[in-house]
């Protein structure tokens, strides 16, 4: 049974695990091979366009392919903004449901990648505004993406029981710091530092200028660095 023909309940969905973060995910993202990335993007977009056309013609299996293709990165984006797997599973269900209901209005002015991530970010930010400052965070639910942070890597140079305890505390503090950022700042940090998206793509997804993306990143990085400074002092 396809996702499109009979959307399952959130509890029954096993979303793909979030992808591994870029090598230098924090505080600066990696710089991909631009030429190769462009060719891959062109091929990917052409196939997405074919899947979208088939979906709009009533082919539910084509939409399922889009779900499978984009769920891993989308899950990572939503989870890193919510820090809660249960909330993320619920949001993933809502995001893909909305995408399916809206796909007949998709006209290709942006890539499907940008379109679905825009839906995902906006729905997650709206959810976070309703949720307010409430969030749950446990040692079993810590975002492991922060392990690529420069400070974190330096601390892992040598391993001792005391150091390992400190690392666990640092992971917890970094996640707490992410939750203290505003929803908009958390979104750009998640997309740029954890998912490795370029400024231009983030700007398209959020519907803001690249300059605004950079200013939000600068402010967010300063806030996170201040939090780490407090941890080391």
SULTA-V406591 format. One record per helix or strand of 2 or more residues. SS is the DSSP state (2 for helix, 1 for strand). FROM is the first residue (numbers start at 1). LEN is the number of residues. If there is no record, write none. Layout:
# SULTA-V406591
ss & from & len
SS & FROM & LEN
SS & FROM & LEN
This chain:
# SULTA-V406591
ss & from & len
2 & 10 & 3
2 & 34 & 23
2 & 60 & 23
2 & 85 & 21
2 & 112 & 20
2 & 139 & 3
2 & 144 & 5
2 & 150 & 6
2 & 161 & 20
2 & 183 & 12
2 & 199 & 8
2 & 210 & 23
